[in-house]
Amino acid sequence: MTQTHSVTDVWRKSARCETHNCVEVAKRTGEVAIRNSAVPDAQLAFDRPVWAAFISGVRAGQFDLP
């Protein structure tokens, strides 16, 4: 996980987001960045294998609350 910033990022957020406080995602070369739309300068970036493992875990329900 790294903290990086690029002015050319294309940030996407869920169509279900109805506020200005949403998680946004941007694809970069070799990594995926995330941020809170309310605090756009605070960003985290993960390399693609780590991001893919996280998404697989989300889809498998590994992070669901009991």
N, C-alpha and C positions, 0 to 999 in steps of 0.2 A: 504494500500500500504506500503510495506516495502522495504528496501534495503538489499539484502542478496547476498551471493556468495557461490557457491559450485563447487568444481573441478570436480565433477562427472556429471555435467549437460551435456545433449546432446542438443546442440543448432541447430535449424533448421531455414532456411530462404527460402523465396520464390524462386522458380525456375526462376522467372522473374527478379530476382535481377541480374544486369549485372555489378555492381560496388562493391567496398569494403565498401560501406556506406549503409548498409541495416539493416532493423529491423530483429532481430532474436528472436525466442521464445524457451523456454525450459520448459517442464513439471517437476514439483517437487511434493513431497508429500504434498497435500493440497493446492498447489499454482501453479501459472504459472509466469515465469519470462520473462522479455523482456529486450533487450539491442540493442544498435547500434553496428554493427559489427566493425565499425571504432574506437569505444571506448569500448572495451569489459569489462573493469573493472567497468564501470558505469551501474548498473543494477537496475531494479525495479521489485518487485514481488507483485502479486495480488492474493488474495485467489480465489479459483475456482468459487464461486458464482458471485463475482464481474467480473471476466474475462468472464464468460458465459453471463452475462448481457451486457457487452461491445460487444461481438461478435454478440449477437442477434441484438443489435442496429446497428452495421455495416451492417449486412445482410438486415435489414429493411430500410436501407438508411438514418438513422437518422443523419449521419455525412457527407452526400453528400453536396458538395458545390452547391450553387444556379446556 
